[in-house]
Amino acid sequence: MADPNSEPLPKKNGLDGGSEDETVAAVENGVVVNHSGYRDQLKRQYSLLGLAGIAVTVDNAWVALGSSISVSILNGGPPGLIFGLIVALFYYTFIGLGLAELASSVPTAGGVYHWATIAGGPKHGRFLGFLTGWINFYGWMFDLAALVQITANITVSMYVIYHRDTYSFEPWHVYIAYLLVLWICILTVIFGNKLLPYTQNAGMFFVIVGGIVTIIVLAAMPKQRASNYFVWGSFDENNLTGWQGGVAFLLGVLNGAFTVGTPDAITHMAEELPHPRRDLPIAIALQIGLGFLYAFCFAIALCYAITDLGILQGGINTYPLVDIYLQATADGEGNQNLGATFGLLFIIWCASMLCCIGTTLTNSRIYWALARDNAVPLSSLFSKVNERLSCPVPATLFVAIIATGIGAIPLGSEVAFLNLAGSFIILTTVSYAIPFAANVLTGRKHFPKGPFHLGNSGFVINILAVLFITLFDTFYCFPYALPTNAEIMNYNSVILAGVVVITMAWWVVHARRSYPGPKVMGLYVVHDDQVLHGAAPGGGQEAEGFGEKKGKE
């Protein structure tokens, strides 16, 4: 429990736990601690513009939609793609509202990991937070691997455009490109911290301006366009899944979810912002809103440019947009415009590369936050921060090593990698549902009001978010097509169960006795289930024992 003799900070603007400096949660004996219960170790260098840059770049919505189109196009063709995106926006709006409220209340690098801890209260918070943190981390690791794989495919495709007659494809070519992309991102995150805000602003430029250019080209250049019926009404004839229409459509919403499904990414940057309580909700709104707008316009333009759905089925180590761009930019006689196609791919490559940097940044902060609370093996190593570089270097290198291994999976099994990449949505949304559900069950009483607060509607929004997550995650575990077999089976449910089992095993072996729970427990949760705001956790980072007593109560 927090020291009752500590001095709470003065409140400002009527916000519980607020202060003149919203990055400060408490002070004791002259030691300032942030909302995670630690002293700041990372530079708070991101403005709202920089944060928005990370949000839009990591989401990379229209690029993600186009890059995964070959997976979803069987679920009703263009109509399934477009209307599935609208449905994904609808239910992710409830998720985004819930995350924005929690980020505005308790902005920490742990994000959902810390929020589940607080929401669970003194009895269940330690376990719920531990489970949530690990599920969230696994989800983001699989997403990083998927994004790097996409960028590697684009890299190879840009070479192939001018060497189609002489190039002979080998899967290891993509893996070499994968390694180059990944380690460029890792080195940038470690050694280029001062440049990171500029890289993410550049990413926002390529996503926004590059998106406009791409949409205009796809709308203006094609000499042959698909019919209105093909784009808006051809669901039944393009439903090649074997499922009935309604089920096929709901399964196809996964592509829309993958497009807009990164709303917690920027919450892990909370300890690098001067105004996290105010700026995080704004950035989450921009991420979901702008992401949908661009993806929706791009989807329409892209679908009108498709004249042959068969070109979209080429496996994980191909990039289907190449052939669509070649069709869209060809002249009236069918002659391919290689320069225009290369230019459109270059826009996507730049946006994807910068997206991978932002996602690497997110992953390293998640693992570092877990290590800082002794939730991972070798926590004393992975919790270290090089304050000169403003980077948790060991945690970042660990992320790189794991991603290097995941990237080799397509060399042996494309289906296994596809399932891991697809499980990102299920794993991350489950990690959102846990704090939402716990918050409702504990009466939403453990969180102070931030600048963005849902008020009485919070109960309804949190409950709807959990129900939608449960519904769609259930469908996302259905087989992709009928009849199915071992090669094309959907293993997302197995992956989720595996992650939970591995996490539970680590809980039994290590956490049950040696994991004290994060320090946020001493800031926001006390034994009698009353919320304590503004109390210091016994001296911030210097007080290494803080939380141990609380975790064992």
C-alpha positions as CSV (number, residue, x, y, z in Angstrom):
1,M,0.0,0.0,0.0
2,A,1.2,3.5,-0.6
3,D,2.6,5.5,2.3
4,P,-0.3,7.3,4.0
5,N,2.1,10.0,5.1
6,S,3.1,11.0,1.6
7,E,1.9,14.3,0.3
8,P,-0.6,14.3,-2.5
9,L,0.0,16.8,-5.3
10,P,-2.3,19.8,-5.7
11,K,-5.2,19.2,-8.0
12,K,-5.9,21.2,-11.1
13,N,-9.0,21.6,-13.2
14,G,-10.9,19.4,-10.8
15,L,-9.3,16.2,-12.1
16,D,-8.7,13.5,-9.5
17,G,-5.1,12.8,-9.2
18,G,-4.3,15.7,-11.4
19,S,-1.5,18.2,-10.8
20,E,0.2,21.3,-12.3
21,D,2.2,18.8,-14.3
22,E,0.1,16.0,-15.7
23,T,3.2,13.8,-16.2
24,V,3.6,13.6,-12.4
25,A,1.5,11.2,-10.3
26,A,3.1,11.8,-6.9
27,V,6.1,13.1,-5.0
28,E,7.6,11.7,-1.8
29,N,10.8,12.9,-0.2
30,G,11.5,15.0,-3.2
31,V,11.3,12.1,-5.7
32,V,8.8,12.7,-8.6
33,V,7.2,9.6,-10.0
34,N,5.0,9.2,-13.1
35,H,1.7,7.3,-13.5
36,S,3.6,4.0,-13.7
37,G,5.1,4.7,-10.2
38,Y,8.6,5.2,-11.5
39,R,10.7,8.3,-12.1
40,D,10.9,9.3,-15.8
41,Q,13.8,7.6,-17.7
42,L,12.7,8.4,-21.2
43,K,12.7,11.9,-22.8
44,R,9.2,13.4,-23.2
45,Q,9.9,14.5,-26.7
46,Y,6.7,13.9,-28.6
47,S,4.2,16.7,-29.2
48,L,0.6,16.1,-30.2
49,L,1.8,16.3,-33.8
50,G,4.5,13.7,-33.2
51,L,2.1,11.5,-31.4
52,A,-0.4,11.7,-34.2
53,G,2.4,10.8,-36.6
54,I,3.1,7.6,-34.7
55,A,-0.6,6.9,-34.5
56,V,-1.3,7.3,-38.2
57,T,2.0,5.7,-39.2
58,V,1.6,2.6,-37.1
59,D,-2.0,2.2,-38.2
60,N,-1.0,2.6,-41.8
61,A,-4.6,1.7,-42.6
62,W,-5.0,2.0,-46.3
63,V,-1.7,0.2,-46.9
64,A,-2.7,-2.6,-44.5
65,L,-6.0,-3.0,-46.3
66,G,-4.4,-3.3,-49.7
67,S,-1.5,-5.5,-48.5
68,S,-3.9,-8.1,-47.0
69,I,-6.6,-7.9,-49.7
70,S,-5.7,-11.4,-51.0
71,V,-6.7,-12.9,-47.6
72,S,-10.2,-11.2,-47.5
73,I,-11.3,-10.9,-51.1
74,L,-12.7,-14.5,-51.0
75,N,-15.3,-13.4,-48.4
76,G,-17.6,-11.7,-50.9
77,G,-15.2,-9.8,-53.1
78,P,-15.2,-6.0,-53.2
79,P,-18.6,-5.6,-51.3
80,G,-17.3,-7.9,-48.5
81,L,-14.2,-5.8,-48.3
82,I,-15.8,-2.4,-48.2
83,F,-18.8,-3.2,-46.0
84,G,-16.6,-5.3,-43.7
85,L,-14.4,-2.2,-43.2
86,I,-17.5,-0.2,-42.1
87,V,-18.5,-2.8,-39.6
88,A,-14.9,-2.9,-38.2
89,L,-15.0,0.8,-37.7
90,F,-18.3,0.6,-35.9
91,Y,-17.2,-1.9,-33.2
92,Y,-13.6,-0.5,-32.9
93,T,-15.2,2.9,-32.1
94,F,-16.4,1.4,-28.8
95,I,-12.9,0.0,-28.2
96,G,-11.2,3.3,-29.0
97,L,-13.5,5.2,-26.6
98,G,-12.7,2.8,-23.8
99,L,-9.0,2.9,-24.4
100,A,-9.0,6.7,-24.7
101,E,-10.7,7.0,-21.3
102,L,-8.2,4.8,-19.6
103,A,-5.3,6.5,-21.2
104,S,-6.6,9.9,-20.1
105,S,-6.9,8.6,-16.6
106,V,-3.7,6.6,-16.1
107,P,-1.2,7.2,-18.9
108,T,1.6,4.6,-18.6
109,A,3.9,2.7,-20.9
110,G,2.2,-0.5,-19.8
111,G,-1.1,0.5,-21.2
112,V,-3.7,-2.3,-21.0
113,Y,-1.3,-4.2,-18.7
114,H,-1.5,-1.6,-16.0
115,W,-5.2,-0.8,-16.6
116,A,-6.2,-4.4,-16.1
117,T,-4.2,-4.4,-12.9
118,I,-6.0,-1.3,-11.6
119,A,-9.4,-2.4,-12.8
120,G,-9.1,-5.8,-11.1
121,G,-8.6,-4.3,-7.7
122,P,-6.5,-5.6,-4.8
123,K,-7.9,-9.2,-5.1
124,H,-7.6,-9.9,-8.8
125,G,-5.6,-7.1,-10.2
126,R,-2.1,-8.6,-10.0
127,F,-3.1,-11.7,-11.9
128,L,-5.4,-10.0,-14.5
129,G,-2.7,-7.4,-15.3
130,F,0.0,-10.1,-15.7
131,L,-2.3,-12.1,-18.1
132,T,-3.3,-9.0,-20.1
133,G,0.3,-7.7,-20.4
134,W,1.6,-11.0,-21.9
135,I,-1.4,-11.5,-24.3
136,N,-0.9,-7.9,-25.5
137,F,2.8,-8.4,-26.0
138,Y,2.4,-11.6,-28.0
139,G,-0.2,-9.9,-30.2
140,W,2.0,-7.0,-31.0
141,M,5.0,-9.3,-31.7
142,F,2.9,-11.2,-34.3
143,D,1.8,-7.9,-35.8
144,L,5.4,-6.6,-36.1
145,A,6.4,-9.8,-37.9
146,A,3.4,-9.5,-40.3
147,L,4.2,-5.8,-41.1
148,V,7.9,-6.6,-41.7
149,Q,6.9,-9.5,-43.9
150,I,4.7,-7.2,-46.0
151,T,7.5,-4.6,-46.3
152,A,9.9,-7.3,-47.3
153,N,7.4,-8.5,-50.0
154,I,7.1,-4.9,-51.3
155,T,10.9,-4.6,-51.4
156,V,11.3,-7.7,-53.5
157,S,8.4,-6.7,-55.7
158,M,10.0,-3.3,-56.5
159,Y,13.0,-5.2,-57.8
160,V,10.9,-7.7,-59.8
161,I,9.0,-5.0,-61.6
162,Y,12.1,-4.2,-63.8
163,H,13.4,-7.8,-63.9
164,R,10.2,-9.9,-64.5
165,D,11.8,-11.8,-67.5
166,T,14.9,-12.8,-65.7
167,Y,14.0,-13.1,-62.0
168,S,13.5,-16.5,-60.4
169,F,11.7,-16.3,-57.1
170,E,12.9,-18.1,-54.0
171,P,11.3,-17.8,-50.6
172,W,14.6,-17.0,-48.9
173,H,14.8,-13.8,-51.0
174,V,11.9,-12.4,-48.9
175,Y,13.5,-13.6,-45.7
176,I,16.7,-11.7,-46.5
177,A,14.7,-8.6,-47.2
178,Y,12.8,-9.3,-43.9
179,L,16.0,-9.3,-41.9
180,L,17.2,-6.1,-43.6
181,V,14.0,-4.2,-42.9
182,L,13.8,-5.5,-39.3
183,W,17.3,-4.7,-38.3
184,I,17.2,-1.2,-39.9
185,C,14.1,-0.6,-37.7
186,I,15.9,-1.9,-34.6
187,L,19.0,0.2,-35.2
188,T,16.9,3.3,-35.8
189,V,15.0,2.8,-32.6
190,I,18.1,2.3,-30.6
191,F,20.5,4.9,-32.0
192,G,18.1,7.3,-33.7
193,N,15.9,8.3,-30.8
194,K,16.2,12.0,-31.5
195,L,15.1,11.3,-35.1
196,L,12.1,9.2,-34.3
197,P,9.6,12.0,-34.0
198,Y,10.7,13.1,-37.5
199,T,10.5,9.6,-38.9
200,Q,6.9,9.3,-37.7
201,N,6.0,12.7,-39.1
202,A,7.4,11.5,-42.4
203,G,5.4,8.4,-42.0
204,M,2.2,10.5,-41.5
205,F,3.1,12.4,-44.7
206,F,3.4,9.2,-46.8
207,V,0.2,7.8,-45.3
208,I,-1.8,11.0,-45.8
209,V,-0.3,12.6,-48.9
210,G,0.8,9.4,-50.4
211,G,-2.7,8.0,-49.8
212,I,-4.2,10.9,-51.7
213,V,-1.8,10.5,-54.6
214,T,-2.5,6.8,-54.8
215,I,-6.2,7.2,-54.7
216,I,-6.2,9.8,-57.4
217,V,-4.0,7.7,-59.6
218,L,-6.2,4.6,-59.1
219,A,-9.3,6.7,-59.9
220,A,-8.0,8.6,-62.9
221,M,-5.6,6.3,-64.8
222,P,-7.4,3.0,-65.5
223,K,-8.6,2.6,-69.0
224,Q,-10.8,-0.3,-68.0
225,R,-12.8,-0.2,-64.8
226,A,-14.9,-2.6,-62.9
227,S,-18.7,-2.2,-63.0
228,N,-20.7,-0.7,-60.2
229,Y,-22.3,-4.0,-59.6
230,F,-18.9,-5.7,-59.2
231,V,-17.8,-3.2,-56.6
232,W,-21.1,-2.9,-54.6
233,G,-23.3,-5.9,-55.3
234,S,-21.3,-9.0,-56.3
235,F,-21.1,-10.5,-52.8
236,D,-22.8,-13.8,-53.5
237,E,-20.8,-14.8,-56.7
238,N,-17.5,-13.7,-55.1
239,N,-18.2,-15.6,-51.8
240,L,-15.8,-18.5,-52.4
241,T,-15.5,-19.6,-48.8
242,G,-18.2,-22.3,-48.7
243,W,-19.9,-20.5,-45.8
244,Q,-23.3,-19.0,-46.1
245,G,-23.4,-15.3,-46.8
246,G,-23.8,-13.9,-43.3
247,V,-21.1,-16.0,-41.8
248,A,-18.7,-15.4,-44.7
249,F,-19.3,-11.6,-44.3
250,L,-18.6,-11.7,-40.6
251,L,-15.4,-13.7,-41.2
252,G,-14.3,-11.1,-43.7
253,V,-14.5,-8.3,-41.2
254,L,-11.1,-9.5,-40.0
255,N,-9.5,-7.5,-42.9
256,G,-11.3,-4.4,-41.7
257,A,-10.2,-5.1,-38.1
258,F,-6.6,-5.5,-39.3
259,T,-6.9,-2.2,-41.1
260,V,-8.0,-0.1,-38.1
261,G,-7.1,-2.4,-35.2
262,T,-4.1,-0.7,-33.5
263,P,-5.7,1.8,-31.1
264,D,-3.5,0.9,-28.2
265,A,-0.2,1.4,-30.0
266,I,0.4,5.0,-28.9
267,T,-0.8,4.4,-25.3
268,H,2.6,2.7,-24.8
269,M,4.3,6.0,-25.6
270,A,2.6,7.7,-22.6
271,E,5.9,8.2,-20.7
272,E,7.4,10.1,-23.7
273,L,4.7,12.8,-23.9
274,P,4.6,16.1,-22.0
275,H,0.7,16.0,-22.0
276,P,-0.3,12.4,-22.1
277,R,-3.7,12.7,-20.4
278,R,-4.8,15.3,-22.9
279,D,-3.1,14.1,-26.1
280,L,-3.6,10.3,-26.0
281,P,-7.4,10.4,-26.5
282,I,-7.0,12.9,-29.4
283,A,-4.4,10.7,-31.1
284,I,-6.5,7.6,-30.7
285,A,-9.5,9.4,-32.3
286,L,-7.2,10.6,-35.2
287,Q,-5.8,7.1,-35.7
288,I,-9.2,5.4,-36.0
289,G,-10.9,8.3,-37.9
290,L,-8.2,9.1,-40.4
291,G,-7.4,5.4,-40.8
292,F,-10.9,4.5,-41.8
293,L,-11.4,7.5,-44.1
294,Y,-8.3,6.7,-46.1
295,A,-8.8,3.0,-46.1
296,F,-12.5,3.4,-47.2
297,C,-11.6,5.7,-50.1
298,F,-8.6,3.5,-51.1
299,A,-10.8,0.4,-51.0
300,I,-13.3,1.9,-53.4
301,A,-10.7,3.2,-55.8
302,L,-8.8,-0.1,-55.7
303,C,-11.9,-2.2,-56.3
304,Y,-12.9,-0.2,-59.4
305,A,-9.3,-0.9,-60.7
306,I,-9.6,-4.7,-60.3
307,T,-10.5,-6.5,-63.5
308,D,-9.3,-10.0,-62.5
309,L,-9.8,-11.4,-59.0
310,G,-7.5,-14.3,-59.9
311,I,-4.4,-12.2,-59.6
312,L,-5.0,-11.7,-55.9
313,Q,-4.3,-15.4,-55.0
314,G,-0.6,-15.9,-54.9
315,G,0.4,-16.9,-51.4
316,I,2.1,-15.2,-48.5
317,N,5.4,-14.4,-50.3
318,T,3.7,-12.3,-53.0
319,Y,2.4,-8.8,-53.1
320,P,-1.0,-8.7,-54.9
321,L,-1.1,-4.9,-55.3
322,V,1.7,-5.1,-57.9
323,D,-0.6,-6.8,-60.4
324,I,-3.5,-4.4,-59.6
325,Y,-1.3,-1.4,-60.1
326,L,0.0,-2.8,-63.4
327,Q,-3.6,-3.2,-64.6
328,A,-4.6,0.3,-63.3
329,T,-1.7,2.2,-64.9
330,A,-1.6,0.4,-68.3
331,D,-2.4,2.4,-71.4
332,G,-5.4,1.7,-73.7
333,E,-3.5,-1.0,-75.6
334,G,-2.6,-2.8,-72.5
335,N,1.1,-1.7,-72.3
336,Q,2.3,-1.7,-68.7
337,N,3.5,1.5,-67.1
338,L,6.4,0.2,-65.0
339,G,7.4,3.6,-63.8
340,A,4.0,4.5,-62.5
341,T,3.7,1.1,-60.8
342,F,7.1,1.5,-59.2
343,G,6.2,4.9,-58.0
344,L,3.0,3.7,-56.3
345,L,4.9,0.8,-54.7
346,F,7.5,3.3,-53.5
347,I,4.9,5.3,-51.6
348,I,3.7,2.1,-49.9
349,W,7.2,1.0,-49.2
350,C,8.1,4.3,-47.4
351,A,4.9,4.2,-45.4
352,S,5.4,0.6,-44.5
353,M,9.0,1.0,-43.5
354,L,8.2,3.9,-41.2
355,C,5.2,1.9,-39.9
356,C,7.7,-0.9,-38.9
357,I,9.8,1.6,-37.1
358,G,6.8,2.8,-35.1
359,T,5.7,-0.8,-34.4
360,T,9.1,-1.7,-33.2
361,L,9.0,1.2,-30.9
362,T,5.7,0.1,-29.5
363,N,6.9,-3.5,-29.0
364,S,10.0,-2.5,-27.2
365,R,8.0,-0.3,-24.7
366,I,5.6,-3.1,-24.0
367,Y,8.3,-5.6,-23.1
368,W,10.2,-3.0,-21.1
369,A,7.1,-2.1,-19.1
370,L,6.7,-5.8,-18.2
371,A,10.3,-6.2,-17.4
372,R,10.3,-3.1,-15.1
373,D,7.7,-4.9,-12.9
374,N,9.6,-8.2,-12.8
375,A,7.0,-9.9,-15.1
376,V,9.5,-11.4,-17.6
377,P,12.6,-13.7,-17.3
378,L,15.8,-11.8,-16.6
379,S,13.8,-8.7,-15.6
380,S,16.9,-7.0,-14.2
381,L,18.4,-7.1,-17.6
382,F,15.5,-6.2,-19.8
383,S,14.3,-3.3,-17.5
384,K,17.5,-1.4,-18.1
385,V,17.4,1.9,-19.9
386,N,20.2,3.7,-21.7
387,E,19.2,7.2,-20.7
388,R,21.8,8.7,-23.0
389,L,20.0,7.0,-26.0
390,S,16.6,7.3,-24.2
391,C,16.0,3.6,-25.1
392,P,15.5,0.4,-23.3
393,V,18.2,-1.3,-25.4
394,P,18.0,-4.9,-24.0
395,A,14.2,-5.0,-24.4
396,T,14.5,-3.7,-27.9
397,L,17.1,-6.3,-28.9
398,F,15.0,-9.0,-27.4
399,V,12.1,-7.9,-29.6
400,A,14.4,-8.1,-32.6
401,I,15.6,-11.6,-31.8
402,I,12.1,-12.9,-31.4
403,A,10.9,-11.2,-34.6
404,T,13.9,-12.7,-36.5
405,G,12.8,-16.1,-35.5
406,I,9.1,-15.6,-36.4
407,G,10.1,-14.2,-39.8
408,A,11.7,-17.6,-40.7
409,I,8.4,-19.5,-40.3
410,P,7.2,-18.9,-43.9
411,L,10.3,-20.8,-45.1
412,G,8.7,-23.9,-43.7
413,S,5.0,-23.1,-43.5
414,E,3.1,-20.3,-45.0
415,V,-0.1,-21.3,-43.3
416,A,1.6,-21.2,-39.8
417,F,2.8,-17.7,-40.4
418,L,-0.5,-16.5,-41.8
419,N,-2.2,-17.8,-38.7
420,L,0.2,-16.0,-36.4
421,A,-0.2,-12.8,-38.3
422,G,-4.0,-13.1,-38.2
423,S,-4.0,-13.8,-34.4
424,F,-2.8,-10.2,-33.8
425,I,-6.4,-9.0,-33.8
426,I,-7.7,-11.7,-31.5
427,L,-4.8,-11.3,-29.0
428,T,-4.9,-7.5,-28.8
429,T,-8.7,-7.3,-28.5
430,V,-8.7,-9.9,-25.8
431,S,-6.2,-7.7,-24.0
432,Y,-8.6,-4.8,-24.3
433,A,-11.6,-6.8,-23.2
434,I,-10.0,-7.8,-19.9
435,P,-9.6,-4.3,-18.4
436,F,-13.0,-3.2,-19.8
437,A,-14.8,-6.2,-18.2
438,A,-12.9,-5.8,-14.9
439,N,-13.6,-2.1,-14.8
440,V,-17.4,-2.8,-15.2
441,L,-17.4,-5.6,-12.6
442,T,-15.6,-3.4,-10.1
443,G,-18.0,-0.5,-10.6
444,R,-15.5,1.7,-12.6
445,K,-14.3,3.1,-9.3
446,H,-10.6,2.5,-9.4
447,F,-9.8,5.1,-12.1
448,P,-9.6,8.9,-11.5
449,K,-11.3,11.1,-14.0
450,G,-9.0,12.3,-16.8
451,P,-9.6,15.1,-19.3
452,F,-11.5,12.6,-21.4
453,H,-14.1,10.7,-19.3
454,L,-17.1,8.7,-20.5
455,G,-19.3,9.5,-17.5
456,N,-22.4,7.4,-17.0
457,S,-22.2,6.1,-20.5
458,G,-18.9,4.4,-19.7
459,F,-20.7,1.3,-18.4
460,V,-22.6,0.8,-21.7
461,I,-19.6,1.5,-23.9
462,N,-17.4,-0.9,-22.0
463,I,-20.0,-3.6,-22.1
464,L,-20.7,-3.2,-25.8
465,A,-16.9,-3.3,-26.5
466,V,-16.6,-6.6,-24.6
467,L,-19.6,-8.1,-26.4
468,F,-18.4,-7.1,-29.8
469,I,-14.9,-8.4,-29.1
470,T,-16.4,-11.7,-28.0
471,L,-18.6,-12.0,-31.0
472,F,-16.1,-11.2,-33.7
473,D,-13.2,-13.0,-32.1
474,T,-15.4,-16.1,-32.1
475,F,-16.0,-15.8,-35.8
476,Y,-12.3,-15.1,-36.5
477,C,-11.6,-18.5,-35.1
478,F,-13.8,-20.2,-37.7
479,P,-12.2,-22.1,-40.6
480,Y,-11.4,-19.8,-43.4
481,A,-13.2,-21.9,-45.9
482,L,-15.3,-25.1,-46.2
483,P,-14.5,-27.9,-46.5
484,T,-11.3,-27.5,-44.5
485,N,-8.3,-29.6,-43.8
486,A,-5.1,-29.4,-41.8
487,E,-3.3,-27.2,-44.4
488,I,-6.0,-24.4,-44.6
489,M,-7.4,-24.7,-41.1
490,N,-7.7,-21.6,-39.0
491,Y,-5.5,-22.1,-35.9
492,N,-6.2,-18.7,-34.2
493,S,-8.1,-20.4,-31.3
494,V,-5.1,-22.7,-30.8
495,I,-2.7,-19.8,-30.8
496,L,-4.8,-17.9,-28.2
497,A,-5.1,-21.0,-26.0
498,G,-1.3,-21.5,-26.4
499,V,-0.5,-18.0,-25.3
500,V,-2.8,-18.3,-22.3
501,V,-1.2,-21.7,-21.3
502,I,2.3,-20.4,-21.7
503,T,1.5,-17.3,-19.6
504,M,-0.2,-19.4,-16.9
505,A,2.8,-21.7,-16.8
506,W,5.1,-18.6,-16.2
507,W,2.7,-17.4,-13.6
508,V,2.9,-20.7,-11.7
509,V,6.7,-21.0,-12.1
510,H,7.6,-17.4,-11.4
511,A,4.9,-14.7,-10.9
512,R,2.8,-16.3,-8.2
513,R,5.6,-15.8,-5.7
514,S,8.1,-13.4,-7.3
515,Y,5.9,-11.0,-9.2
516,P,4.9,-8.1,-6.9
517,G,2.5,-6.5,-9.4
518,P,3.2,-3.2,-11.0
519,K,3.7,-0.1,-8.9
520,V,0.5,1.4,-10.2
521,M,-1.2,-0.7,-7.5
522,G,0.1,1.5,-4.8
523,L,-1.0,4.6,-6.6
524,Y,-4.6,3.6,-7.5
525,V,-5.6,0.5,-5.5
526,V,-5.6,0.0,-1.7
527,H,-6.7,-3.0,0.3
528,D,-10.2,-1.7,1.2
529,D,-11.1,-1.2,-2.5
530,Q,-11.0,2.6,-2.2
531,V,-9.2,4.6,-4.7
532,L,-6.1,6.5,-3.5
533,H,-4.9,9.3,-5.8
534,G,-1.8,11.3,-5.5
535,A,0.0,9.1,-3.0
536,A,3.6,8.3,-3.6
537,P,4.9,4.8,-4.0
538,G,7.7,5.0,-1.6
539,G,10.2,6.9,-3.7
540,G,9.7,6.0,-7.3
541,Q,12.4,4.0,-9.1
542,E,14.7,4.2,-6.2
543,A,12.2,2.3,-4.0
544,E,12.7,-1.1,-5.6
545,G,10.6,-2.8,-2.9
546,F,7.5,-0.9,-3.6
547,G,4.6,-3.1,-4.6
548,E,5.9,-6.3,-3.1
549,K,3.8,-6.0,0.0
550,K,0.7,-5.0,-2.0
551,G,1.2,-7.9,-4.4
552,K,1.3,-10.5,-1.6
553,E,-1.8,-9.2,0.2
